[in-house]
Amino acid sequence: MAADGNSGDRGPGASYARYIGVGFTFVLTLGIAGVIGFFVDRWLGTLPLFLLAGLVLGFAGGLYYVYGILRRMENE
């Protein structure tokens, strides 16, 4: 807790860290969906069908997450 009693103010570094976290989560979502699609393709022998589907779904899911987080951050 800050000495002046203002515990909500964490400084400019905290907001940068939050935005970096949002970007990292987006990339991680895209990567995990792509890897899952790749392994499903290898299992079924359908390269690159599920890889592309995983990337598209990962991109859409990541955008949905980023949109929700940024709206919440804007309302704070």
PyMOL Python script that loads the backbone (N, CA, C, O; Angstrom):
from pymol import cmd

cmd.read_pdbstr("""\
ATOM      1  N   MET A   1       0.847  -1.176   0.000  1.00  0.00           N
ATOM      2  CA  MET A   1       0.000   0.000   0.000  1.00  0.00           C
ATOM      3  C   MET A   1       0.888   1.233   0.000  1.00  0.00           C
ATOM      4  O   MET A   1       1.917   1.258   0.675  1.00  0.00           O
ATOM      5  N   ALA A   2       0.508   2.228  -0.732  1.00  0.00           N
ATOM      6  CA  ALA A   2       1.294   3.454  -0.821  1.00  0.00           C
ATOM      7  C   ALA A   2       1.207   4.234   0.484  1.00  0.00           C
ATOM      8  O   ALA A   2       0.233   4.112   1.226  1.00  0.00           O
ATOM      9  N   ALA A   3       2.232   5.037   0.757  1.00  0.00           N
ATOM     10  CA  ALA A   3       2.285   5.802   1.995  1.00  0.00           C
ATOM     11  C   ALA A   3       1.166   6.838   2.072  1.00  0.00           C
ATOM     12  O   ALA A   3       0.707   7.167   3.166  1.00  0.00           O
ATOM     13  N   ASP A   4       0.726   7.352   0.938  1.00  0.00           N
ATOM     14  CA  ASP A   4      -0.321   8.374   0.945  1.00  0.00           C
ATOM     15  C   ASP A   4      -1.729   7.779   0.971  1.00  0.00           C
ATOM     16  O   ASP A   4      -2.710   8.523   0.966  1.00  0.00           O
ATOM     17  N   GLY A   5      -1.841   6.466   0.998  1.00  0.00           N
ATOM     18  CA  GLY A   5      -3.141   5.819   1.072  1.00  0.00           C
ATOM     19  C   GLY A   5      -3.792   5.563  -0.266  1.00  0.00           C
ATOM     20  O   GLY A   5      -4.898   5.025  -0.306  1.00  0.00           O
ATOM     21  N   ASN A   6      -3.153   5.926  -1.364  1.00  0.00           N
ATOM     22  CA  ASN A   6      -3.720   5.725  -2.696  1.00  0.00           C
ATOM     23  C   ASN A   6      -3.176   4.422  -3.274  1.00  0.00           C
ATOM     24  O   ASN A   6      -2.177   4.426  -3.993  1.00  0.00           O
ATOM     25  N   SER A   7      -3.832   3.314  -2.959  1.00  0.00           N
ATOM     26  CA  SER A   7      -3.342   2.005  -3.409  1.00  0.00           C
ATOM     27  C   SER A   7      -3.726   1.706  -4.853  1.00  0.00           C
ATOM     28  O   SER A   7      -3.189   0.764  -5.435  1.00  0.00           O
ATOM     29  N   GLY A   8      -4.641   2.478  -5.455  1.00  0.00           N
ATOM     30  CA  GLY A   8      -5.067   2.227  -6.827  1.00  0.00           C
ATOM     31  C   GLY A   8      -4.083   2.731  -7.868  1.00  0.00           C
ATOM     32  O   GLY A   8      -4.116   2.277  -9.011  1.00  0.00           O
ATOM     33  N   ASP A   9      -3.205   3.662  -7.500  1.00  0.00           N
ATOM     34  CA  ASP A   9      -2.242   4.233  -8.442  1.00  0.00           C
ATOM     35  C   ASP A   9      -0.958   3.420  -8.392  1.00  0.00           C
ATOM     36  O   ASP A   9      -0.220   3.474  -7.409  1.00  0.00           O
ATOM     37  N   ARG A  10      -0.694   2.669  -9.451  1.00  0.00           N
ATOM     38  CA  ARG A  10       0.484   1.808  -9.474  1.00  0.00           C
ATOM     39  C   ARG A  10       1.584   2.353 -10.362  1.00  0.00           C
ATOM     40  O   ARG A  10       2.637   1.726 -10.475  1.00  0.00           O
ATOM     41  N   GLY A  11       1.385   3.473 -10.984  1.00  0.00           N
ATOM     42  CA  GLY A  11       2.410   4.072 -11.818  1.00  0.00           C
ATOM     43  C   GLY A  11       2.302   3.647 -13.265  1.00  0.00           C
ATOM     44  O   GLY A  11       1.503   2.774 -13.605  1.00  0.00           O
ATOM     45  N   PRO A  12       3.116   4.270 -14.130  1.00  0.00           N
ATOM     46  CA  PRO A  12       3.028   3.985 -15.566  1.00  0.00           C
ATOM     47  C   PRO A  12       3.505   2.589 -15.940  1.00  0.00           C
ATOM     48  O   PRO A  12       3.053   2.035 -16.942  1.00  0.00           O
ATOM     49  N   GLY A  13       4.400   2.012 -15.163  1.00  0.00           N
ATOM     50  CA  GLY A  13       4.904   0.675 -15.474  1.00  0.00           C
ATOM     51  C   GLY A  13       3.832  -0.391 -15.386  1.00  0.00           C
ATOM     52  O   GLY A  13       3.876  -1.377 -16.122  1.00  0.00           O
ATOM     53  N   ALA A  14       2.872  -0.208 -14.499  1.00  0.00           N
ATOM     54  CA  ALA A  14       1.804  -1.196 -14.343  1.00  0.00           C
ATOM     55  C   ALA A  14       0.927  -1.260 -15.585  1.00  0.00           C
ATOM     56  O   ALA A  14       0.522  -2.346 -16.001  1.00  0.00           O
ATOM     57  N   SER A  15       0.631  -0.113 -16.177  1.00  0.00           N
ATOM     58  CA  SER A  15      -0.211  -0.136 -17.376  1.00  0.00           C
ATOM     59  C   SER A  15       0.540  -0.758 -18.550  1.00  0.00           C
ATOM     60  O   SER A  15      -0.055  -1.471 -19.358  1.00  0.00           O
ATOM     61  N   TYR A  16       1.843  -0.494 -18.647  1.00  0.00           N
ATOM     62  CA  TYR A  16       2.637  -1.132 -19.706  1.00  0.00           C
ATOM     63  C   TYR A  16       2.642  -2.644 -19.531  1.00  0.00           C
ATOM     64  O   TYR A  16       2.512  -3.389 -20.502  1.00  0.00           O
ATOM     65  N   ALA A  17       2.791  -3.088 -18.300  1.00  0.00           N
ATOM     66  CA  ALA A  17       2.811  -4.524 -18.029  1.00  0.00           C
ATOM     67  C   ALA A  17       1.476  -5.163 -18.385  1.00  0.00           C
ATOM     68  O   ALA A  17       1.445  -6.285 -18.889  1.00  0.00           O
ATOM     69  N   ARG A  18       0.383  -4.470 -18.132  1.00  0.00           N
ATOM     70  CA  ARG A  18      -0.933  -5.014 -18.467  1.00  0.00           C
ATOM     71  C   ARG A  18      -1.091  -5.161 -19.972  1.00  0.00           C
ATOM     72  O   ARG A  18      -1.606  -6.173 -20.446  1.00  0.00           O
ATOM     73  N   TYR A  19      -0.653  -4.161 -20.726  1.00  0.00           N
ATOM     74  CA  TYR A  19      -0.758  -4.235 -22.188  1.00  0.00           C
ATOM     75  C   TYR A  19       0.157  -5.314 -22.753  1.00  0.00           C
ATOM     76  O   TYR A  19      -0.219  -6.004 -23.701  1.00  0.00           O
ATOM     77  N   ILE A  20       1.331  -5.466 -22.199  1.00  0.00           N
ATOM     78  CA  ILE A  20       2.231  -6.533 -22.639  1.00  0.00           C
ATOM     79  C   ILE A  20       1.607  -7.888 -22.346  1.00  0.00           C
ATOM     80  O   ILE A  20       1.707  -8.808 -23.157  1.00  0.00           O
ATOM     81  N   GLY A  21       0.969  -8.014 -21.201  1.00  0.00           N
ATOM     82  CA  GLY A  21       0.292  -9.259 -20.854  1.00  0.00           C
ATOM     83  C   GLY A  21      -0.838  -9.589 -21.815  1.00  0.00           C
ATOM     84  O   GLY A  21      -1.031 -10.750 -22.175  1.00  0.00           O
ATOM     85  N   VAL A  22      -1.578  -8.580 -22.228  1.00  0.00           N
ATOM     86  CA  VAL A  22      -2.659  -8.789 -23.196  1.00  0.00           C
ATOM     87  C   VAL A  22      -2.088  -9.264 -24.528  1.00  0.00           C
ATOM     88  O   VAL A  22      -2.618 -10.197 -25.132  1.00  0.00           O
ATOM     89  N   GLY A  23      -1.026  -8.637 -24.984  1.00  0.00           N
ATOM     90  CA  GLY A  23      -0.393  -9.048 -26.242  1.00  0.00           C
ATOM     91  C   GLY A  23       0.175 -10.450 -26.161  1.00  0.00           C
ATOM     92  O   GLY A  23       0.046 -11.232 -27.102  1.00  0.00           O
ATOM     93  N   PHE A  24       0.805 -10.771 -25.039  1.00  0.00           N
ATOM     94  CA  PHE A  24       1.358 -12.109 -24.851  1.00  0.00           C
ATOM     95  C   PHE A  24       0.253 -13.156 -24.869  1.00  0.00           C
ATOM     96  O   PHE A  24       0.417 -14.223 -25.460  1.00  0.00           O
ATOM     97  N   THR A  25      -0.867 -12.859 -24.227  1.00  0.00           N
ATOM     98  CA  THR A  25      -1.990 -13.794 -24.210  1.00  0.00           C
ATOM     99  C   THR A  25      -2.547 -14.007 -25.607  1.00  0.00           C
ATOM    100  O   THR A  25      -2.912 -15.128 -25.961  1.00  0.00           O
ATOM    101  N   PHE A  26      -2.617 -12.943 -26.411  1.00  0.00           N
ATOM    102  CA  PHE A  26      -3.097 -13.070 -27.783  1.00  0.00           C
ATOM    103  C   PHE A  26      -2.191 -14.000 -28.586  1.00  0.00           C
ATOM    104  O   PHE A  26      -2.673 -14.905 -29.268  1.00  0.00           O
ATOM    105  N   VAL A  27      -0.887 -13.779 -28.504  1.00  0.00           N
ATOM    106  CA  VAL A  27       0.068 -14.605 -29.249  1.00  0.00           C
ATOM    107  C   VAL A  27       0.028 -16.041 -28.753  1.00  0.00           C
ATOM    108  O   VAL A  27       0.092 -16.973 -29.555  1.00  0.00           O
ATOM    109  N   LEU A  28      -0.076 -16.233 -27.454  1.00  0.00           N
ATOM    110  CA  LEU A  28      -0.128 -17.580 -26.890  1.00  0.00           C
ATOM    111  C   LEU A  28      -1.388 -18.319 -27.337  1.00  0.00           C
ATOM    112  O   LEU A  28      -1.321 -19.505 -27.660  1.00  0.00           O
ATOM    113  N   THR A  29      -2.520 -17.647 -27.359  1.00  0.00           N
ATOM    114  CA  THR A  29      -3.764 -18.259 -27.827  1.00  0.00           C
ATOM    115  C   THR A  29      -3.647 -18.692 -29.280  1.00  0.00           C
ATOM    116  O   THR A  29      -4.054 -19.796 -29.642  1.00  0.00           O
ATOM    117  N   LEU A  30      -3.097 -17.832 -30.097  1.00  0.00           N
ATOM    118  CA  LEU A  30      -2.888 -18.144 -31.509  1.00  0.00           C
ATOM    119  C   LEU A  30      -1.942 -19.332 -31.669  1.00  0.00           C
ATOM    120  O   LEU A  30      -2.202 -20.236 -32.463  1.00  0.00           O
ATOM    121  N   GLY A  31      -0.857 -19.327 -30.923  1.00  0.00           N
ATOM    122  CA  GLY A  31       0.121 -20.406 -31.015  1.00  0.00           C
ATOM    123  C   GLY A  31      -0.417 -21.746 -30.549  1.00  0.00           C
ATOM    124  O   GLY A  31      -0.185 -22.764 -31.201  1.00  0.00           O
ATOM    125  N   ILE A  32      -1.127 -21.762 -29.440  1.00  0.00           N
ATOM    126  CA  ILE A  32      -1.676 -23.020 -28.923  1.00  0.00           C
ATOM    127  C   ILE A  32      -2.696 -23.595 -29.891  1.00  0.00           C
ATOM    128  O   ILE A  32      -2.686 -24.797 -30.154  1.00  0.00           O
ATOM    129  N   ALA A  33      -3.571 -22.762 -30.421  1.00  0.00           N
ATOM    130  CA  ALA A  33      -4.569 -23.246 -31.380  1.00  0.00           C
ATOM    131  C   ALA A  33      -3.898 -23.772 -32.644  1.00  0.00           C
ATOM    132  O   ALA A  33      -4.335 -24.779 -33.201  1.00  0.00           O
ATOM    133  N   GLY A  34      -2.847 -23.105 -33.100  1.00  0.00           N
ATOM    134  CA  GLY A  34      -2.117 -23.573 -34.277  1.00  0.00           C
ATOM    135  C   GLY A  34      -1.431 -24.903 -34.037  1.00  0.00           C
ATOM    136  O   GLY A  34      -1.451 -25.775 -34.906  1.00  0.00           O
ATOM    137  N   VAL A  35      -0.825 -25.070 -32.875  1.00  0.00           N
ATOM    138  CA  VAL A  35      -0.147 -26.332 -32.547  1.00  0.00           C
ATOM    139  C   VAL A  35      -1.153 -27.467 -32.435  1.00  0.00           C
ATOM    140  O   VAL A  35      -0.895 -28.572 -32.913  1.00  0.00           O
ATOM    141  N   ILE A  36      -2.284 -27.212 -31.816  1.00  0.00           N
ATOM    142  CA  ILE A  36      -3.325 -28.246 -31.728  1.00  0.00           C
ATOM    143  C   ILE A  36      -3.792 -28.632 -33.124  1.00  0.00           C
ATOM    144  O   ILE A  36      -3.941 -29.816 -33.426  1.00  0.00           O
ATOM    145  N   GLY A  37      -4.023 -27.639 -33.974  1.00  0.00           N
ATOM    146  CA  GLY A  37      -4.425 -27.920 -35.353  1.00  0.00           C
ATOM    147  C   GLY A  37      -3.376 -28.712 -36.106  1.00  0.00           C
ATOM    148  O   GLY A  37      -3.713 -29.605 -36.883  1.00  0.00           O
ATOM    149  N   PHE A  38      -2.104 -28.397 -35.885  1.00  0.00           N
ATOM    150  CA  PHE A  38      -1.015 -29.124 -36.536  1.00  0.00           C
ATOM    151  C   PHE A  38      -1.020 -30.598 -36.144  1.00  0.00           C
ATOM    152  O   PHE A  38      -0.895 -31.472 -37.002  1.00  0.00           O
ATOM    153  N   PHE A  39      -1.164 -30.873 -34.852  1.00  0.00           N
ATOM    154  CA  PHE A  39      -1.148 -32.266 -34.408  1.00  0.00           C
ATOM    155  C   PHE A  39      -2.398 -33.026 -34.846  1.00  0.00           C
ATOM    156  O   PHE A  39      -2.324 -34.223 -35.126  1.00  0.00           O
ATOM    157  N   VAL A  40      -3.530 -32.356 -34.908  1.00  0.00           N
ATOM    158  CA  VAL A  40      -4.734 -33.007 -35.444  1.00  0.00           C
ATOM    159  C   VAL A  40      -4.520 -33.334 -36.916  1.00  0.00           C
ATOM    160  O   VAL A  40      -4.922 -34.403 -37.375  1.00  0.00           O
ATOM    161  N   ASP A  41      -3.896 -32.434 -37.655  1.00  0.00           N
ATOM    162  CA  ASP A  41      -3.576 -32.695 -39.063  1.00  0.00           C
ATOM    163  C   ASP A  41      -2.639 -33.885 -39.213  1.00  0.00           C
ATOM    164  O   ASP A  41      -2.844 -34.730 -40.084  1.00  0.00           O
ATOM    165  N   ARG A  42      -1.625 -33.956 -38.381  1.00  0.00           N
ATOM    166  CA  ARG A  42      -0.697 -35.094 -38.457  1.00  0.00           C
ATOM    167  C   ARG A  42      -1.414 -36.395 -38.142  1.00  0.00           C
ATOM    168  O   ARG A  42      -1.145 -37.423 -38.764  1.00  0.00           O
ATOM    169  N   TRP A  43      -2.321 -36.356 -37.183  1.00  0.00           N
ATOM    170  CA  TRP A  43      -3.050 -37.547 -36.775  1.00  0.00           C
ATOM    171  C   TRP A  43      -3.995 -38.015 -37.880  1.00  0.00           C
ATOM    172  O   TRP A  43      -4.125 -39.215 -38.121  1.00  0.00           O
ATOM    173  N   LEU A  44      -4.659 -37.062 -38.555  1.00  0.00           N
ATOM    174  CA  LEU A  44      -5.625 -37.404 -39.597  1.00  0.00           C
ATOM    175  C   LEU A  44      -5.027 -37.410 -40.996  1.00  0.00           C
ATOM    176  O   LEU A  44      -5.660 -37.892 -41.935  1.00  0.00           O
ATOM    177  N   GLY A  45      -3.818 -36.881 -41.149  1.00  0.00           N
ATOM    178  CA  GLY A  45      -3.183 -36.807 -42.459  1.00  0.00           C
ATOM    179  C   GLY A  45      -3.824 -35.790 -43.380  1.00  0.00           C
ATOM    180  O   GLY A  45      -3.921 -36.021 -44.586  1.00  0.00           O
ATOM    181  N   THR A  46      -4.261 -34.678 -42.835  1.00  0.00           N
ATOM    182  CA  THR A  46      -4.979 -33.673 -43.631  1.00  0.00           C
ATOM    183  C   THR A  46      -4.257 -32.335 -43.690  1.00  0.00           C
ATOM    184  O   THR A  46      -4.906 -31.297 -43.821  1.00  0.00           O
ATOM    185  N   LEU A  47      -2.939 -32.331 -43.599  1.00  0.00           N
ATOM    186  CA  LEU A  47      -2.198 -31.061 -43.605  1.00  0.00           C
ATOM    187  C   LEU A  47      -2.611 -30.179 -44.760  1.00  0.00           C
ATOM    188  O   LEU A  47      -2.774 -30.723 -45.852  1.00  0.00           O
ATOM    189  N   PRO A  48      -2.790 -28.948 -44.647  1.00  0.00           N
ATOM    190  CA  PRO A  48      -2.809 -28.038 -43.498  1.00  0.00           C
ATOM    191  C   PRO A  48      -4.216 -27.628 -43.077  1.00  0.00           C
ATOM    192  O   PRO A  48      -4.387 -26.523 -42.562  1.00  0.00           O
ATOM    193  N   LEU A  49      -5.207 -28.449 -43.269  1.00  0.00           N
ATOM    194  CA  LEU A  49      -6.597 -28.079 -43.013  1.00  0.00           C
ATOM    195  C   LEU A  49      -6.829 -27.626 -41.570  1.00  0.00           C
ATOM    196  O   LEU A  49      -7.284 -26.505 -41.342  1.00  0.00           O
ATOM    197  N   PHE A  50      -6.524 -28.478 -40.604  1.00  0.00           N
ATOM    198  CA  PHE A  50      -6.797 -28.129 -39.212  1.00  0.00           C
ATOM    199  C   PHE A  50      -5.792 -27.124 -38.659  1.00  0.00           C
ATOM    200  O   PHE A  50      -6.100 -26.396 -37.716  1.00  0.00           O
ATOM    201  N   LEU A  51      -4.605 -27.079 -39.230  1.00  0.00           N
ATOM    202  CA  LEU A  51      -3.647 -26.046 -38.844  1.00  0.00           C
ATOM    203  C   LEU A  51      -4.220 -24.671 -39.165  1.00  0.00           C
ATOM    204  O   LEU A  51      -4.208 -23.777 -38.319  1.00  0.00           O
ATOM    205  N   LEU A  52      -4.717 -24.505 -40.372  1.00  0.00           N
ATOM    206  CA  LEU A  52      -5.309 -23.217 -40.755  1.00  0.00           C
ATOM    207  C   LEU A  52      -6.565 -22.923 -39.946  1.00  0.00           C
ATOM    208  O   LEU A  52      -6.784 -21.787 -39.524  1.00  0.00           O
ATOM    209  N   ALA A  53      -7.389 -23.944 -39.730  1.00  0.00           N
ATOM    210  CA  ALA A  53      -8.595 -23.739 -38.920  1.00  0.00           C
ATOM    211  C   ALA A  53      -8.226 -23.346 -37.494  1.00  0.00           C
ATOM    212  O   ALA A  53      -8.864 -22.475 -36.904  1.00  0.00           O
ATOM    213  N   GLY A  54      -7.200 -23.984 -36.940  1.00  0.00           N
ATOM    214  CA  GLY A  54      -6.742 -23.631 -35.597  1.00  0.00           C
ATOM    215  C   GLY A  54      -6.214 -22.216 -35.526  1.00  0.00           C
ATOM    216  O   GLY A  54      -6.469 -21.499 -34.558  1.00  0.00           O
ATOM    217  N   LEU A  55      -5.472 -21.808 -36.554  1.00  0.00           N
ATOM    218  CA  LEU A  55      -4.956 -20.442 -36.569  1.00  0.00           C
ATOM    219  C   LEU A  55      -6.082 -19.420 -36.658  1.00  0.00           C
ATOM    220  O   LEU A  55      -6.048 -18.391 -35.984  1.00  0.00           O
ATOM    221  N   VAL A  56      -7.076 -19.705 -37.491  1.00  0.00           N
ATOM    222  CA  VAL A  56      -8.213 -18.781 -37.621  1.00  0.00           C
ATOM    223  C   VAL A  56      -8.997 -18.714 -36.312  1.00  0.00           C
ATOM    224  O   VAL A  56      -9.358 -17.629 -35.858  1.00  0.00           O
ATOM    225  N   LEU A  57      -9.260 -19.876 -35.703  1.00  0.00           N
ATOM    226  CA  LEU A  57      -9.992 -19.885 -34.436  1.00  0.00           C
ATOM    227  C   LEU A  57      -9.177 -19.245 -33.317  1.00  0.00           C
ATOM    228  O   LEU A  57      -9.727 -18.538 -32.473  1.00  0.00           O
ATOM    229  N   GLY A  58      -7.874 -19.491 -33.307  1.00  0.00           N
ATOM    230  CA  GLY A  58      -7.013 -18.866 -32.311  1.00  0.00           C
ATOM    231  C   GLY A  58      -6.972 -17.358 -32.460  1.00  0.00           C
ATOM    232  O   GLY A  58      -6.986 -16.629 -31.469  1.00  0.00           O
ATOM    233  N   PHE A  59      -6.922 -16.891 -33.699  1.00  0.00           N
ATOM    234  CA  PHE A  59      -6.932 -15.453 -33.965  1.00  0.00           C
ATOM    235  C   PHE A  59      -8.244 -14.837 -33.493  1.00  0.00           C
ATOM    236  O   PHE A  59      -8.248 -13.794 -32.839  1.00  0.00           O
ATOM    237  N   ALA A  60      -9.359 -15.491 -33.827  1.00  0.00           N
ATOM    238  CA  ALA A  60     -10.671 -14.975 -33.421  1.00  0.00           C
ATOM    239  C   ALA A  60     -10.815 -14.991 -31.902  1.00  0.00           C
ATOM    240  O   ALA A  60     -11.299 -14.026 -31.313  1.00  0.00           O
ATOM    241  N   GLY A  61     -10.397 -16.080 -31.272  1.00  0.00           N
ATOM    242  CA  GLY A  61     -10.470 -16.157 -29.817  1.00  0.00           C
ATOM    243  C   GLY A  61      -9.574 -15.137 -29.143  1.00  0.00           C
ATOM    244  O   GLY A  61      -9.956 -14.532 -28.141  1.00  0.00           O
ATOM    245  N   GLY A  62      -8.388 -14.946 -29.686  1.00  0.00           N
ATOM    246  CA  GLY A  62      -7.473 -13.951 -29.141  1.00  0.00           C
ATOM    247  C   GLY A  62      -8.018 -12.545 -29.271  1.00  0.00           C
ATOM    248  O   GLY A  62      -7.916 -11.750 -28.337  1.00  0.00           O
ATOM    249  N   LEU A  63      -8.596 -12.228 -30.418  1.00  0.00           N
ATOM    250  CA  LEU A  63      -9.194 -10.902 -30.602  1.00  0.00           C
ATOM    251  C   LEU A  63     -10.363 -10.678 -29.642  1.00  0.00           C
ATOM    252  O   LEU A  63     -10.524  -9.588 -29.094  1.00  0.00           O
ATOM    253  N   TYR A  64     -11.171 -11.709 -29.446  1.00  0.00           N
ATOM    254  CA  TYR A  64     -12.297 -11.607 -28.522  1.00  0.00           C
ATOM    255  C   TYR A  64     -11.793 -11.327 -27.106  1.00  0.00           C
ATOM    256  O   TYR A  64     -12.344 -10.484 -26.398  1.00  0.00           O
ATOM    257  N   TYR A  65     -10.745 -12.040 -26.703  1.00  0.00           N
ATOM    258  CA  TYR A  65     -10.172 -11.840 -25.377  1.00  0.00           C
ATOM    259  C   TYR A  65      -9.591 -10.429 -25.240  1.00  0.00           C
ATOM    260  O   TYR A  65      -9.851  -9.741 -24.253  1.00  0.00           O
ATOM    261  N   VAL A  66      -8.813 -10.006 -26.225  1.00  0.00           N
ATOM    262  CA  VAL A  66      -8.191  -8.683 -26.187  1.00  0.00           C
ATOM    263  C   VAL A  66      -9.259  -7.592 -26.141  1.00  0.00           C
ATOM    264  O   VAL A  66      -9.128  -6.628 -25.386  1.00  0.00           O
ATOM    265  N   TYR A  67     -10.300  -7.734 -26.933  1.00  0.00           N
ATOM    266  CA  TYR A  67     -11.379  -6.754 -26.939  1.00  0.00           C
ATOM    267  C   TYR A  67     -12.016  -6.651 -25.555  1.00  0.00           C
ATOM    268  O   TYR A  67     -12.235  -5.548 -25.053  1.00  0.00           O
ATOM    269  N   GLY A  68     -12.312  -7.782 -24.943  1.00  0.00           N
ATOM    270  CA  GLY A  68     -12.926  -7.771 -23.615  1.00  0.00           C
ATOM    271  C   GLY A  68     -12.029  -7.149 -22.560  1.00  0.00           C
ATOM    272  O   GLY A  68     -12.492  -6.360 -21.736  1.00  0.00           O
ATOM    273  N   ILE A  69     -10.755  -7.494 -22.579  1.00  0.00           N
ATOM    274  CA  ILE A  69      -9.816  -6.946 -21.600  1.00  0.00           C
ATOM    275  C   ILE A  69      -9.654  -5.435 -21.786  1.00  0.00           C
ATOM    276  O   ILE A  69      -9.671  -4.681 -20.814  1.00  0.00           O
ATOM    277  N   LEU A  70      -9.498  -5.002 -23.027  1.00  0.00           N
ATOM    278  CA  LEU A  70      -9.305  -3.569 -23.267  1.00  0.00           C
ATOM    279  C   LEU A  70     -10.543  -2.760 -22.902  1.00  0.00           C
ATOM    280  O   LEU A  70     -10.421  -1.625 -22.441  1.00  0.00           O
ATOM    281  N   ARG A  71     -11.719  -3.317 -23.098  1.00  0.00           N
ATOM    282  CA  ARG A  71     -12.941  -2.613 -22.673  1.00  0.00           C
ATOM    283  C   ARG A  71     -12.975  -2.474 -21.158  1.00  0.00           C
ATOM    284  O   ARG A  71     -13.334  -1.419 -20.636  1.00  0.00           O
ATOM    285  N   ARG A  72     -12.597  -3.547 -20.446  1.00  0.00           N
ATOM    286  CA  ARG A  72     -12.563  -3.468 -18.984  1.00  0.00           C
ATOM    287  C   ARG A  72     -11.517  -2.466 -18.510  1.00  0.00           C
ATOM    288  O   ARG A  72     -11.752  -1.723 -17.557  1.00  0.00           O
ATOM    289  N   MET A  73     -10.356  -2.447 -19.178  1.00  0.00           N
ATOM    290  CA  MET A  73      -9.306  -1.506 -18.796  1.00  0.00           C
ATOM    291  C   MET A  73      -9.742  -0.068 -19.064  1.00  0.00           C
ATOM    292  O   MET A  73      -9.381   0.843 -18.318  1.00  0.00           O
ATOM    293  N   GLU A  74     -10.512   0.134 -20.118  1.00  0.00           N
ATOM    294  CA  GLU A  74     -10.998   1.472 -20.453  1.00  0.00           C
ATOM    295  C   GLU A  74     -11.998   1.970 -19.418  1.00  0.00           C
ATOM    296  O   GLU A  74     -12.049   3.166 -19.131  1.00  0.00           O
ATOM    297  N   ASN A  75     -12.791   1.067 -18.858  1.00  0.00           N
ATOM    298  CA  ASN A  75     -13.818   1.446 -17.889  1.00  0.00           C
ATOM    299  C   ASN A  75     -13.251   1.700 -16.496  1.00  0.00           C
ATOM    300  O   ASN A  75     -13.950   2.248 -15.644  1.00  0.00           O
ATOM    301  N   GLU A  76     -12.015   1.318 -16.248  1.00  0.00           N
ATOM    302  CA  GLU A  76     -11.430   1.513 -14.914  1.00  0.00           C
ATOM    303  C   GLU A  76     -11.043   2.936 -14.670  1.00  0.00           C
ATOM    304  O   GLU A  76     -10.537   3.262 -13.596  1.00  0.00           O
TER     305      GLU A  76
END
""", "prot")
cmd.dss("prot")
cmd.show_as("cartoon", "prot")
cmd.util.cbc("prot")
cmd.orient("prot")
